[in-house]
Amino acid sequence: MTETQQWTGKARVVMLGRAGCHLCEDAWSVIERVTDGLGVNRAEQDLAEVSEADREEYWDKIPVTFVDGRRHDFWRVSEERLRSALSS
């Protein structure tokens, strides 16, 4: 997993995506369910608002999920895998 940019902020879970992306909507539903259940903070980051380098790296992988500032998943979010990462 790669290190991320400062836009990940203080949220434990950050999803990088874009408006109108159905995979992003599906991923966000999983992220909401898991983070609500565990009491973990989350945030969304729009692909259009990150650096050109990050857009180039992630545009074909969205949604991209980051946990504790490190890339965790892309395209789809596994509820079990996310829950496990947040519980360790």
PyMOL commands that set and color helices and strands:
alter all, ss='L'
color gray80, all
select helices_A, chain A and resi 6-8+22-38+47-49+52-58+79-87
alter helices_A, ss='H'
color red, helices_A
select strands_A, chain A and resi 13-17+42-46+64-67+70-74
alter strands_A, ss='S'
color yellow, strands_A
deselect
rebuild
show_as cartoon
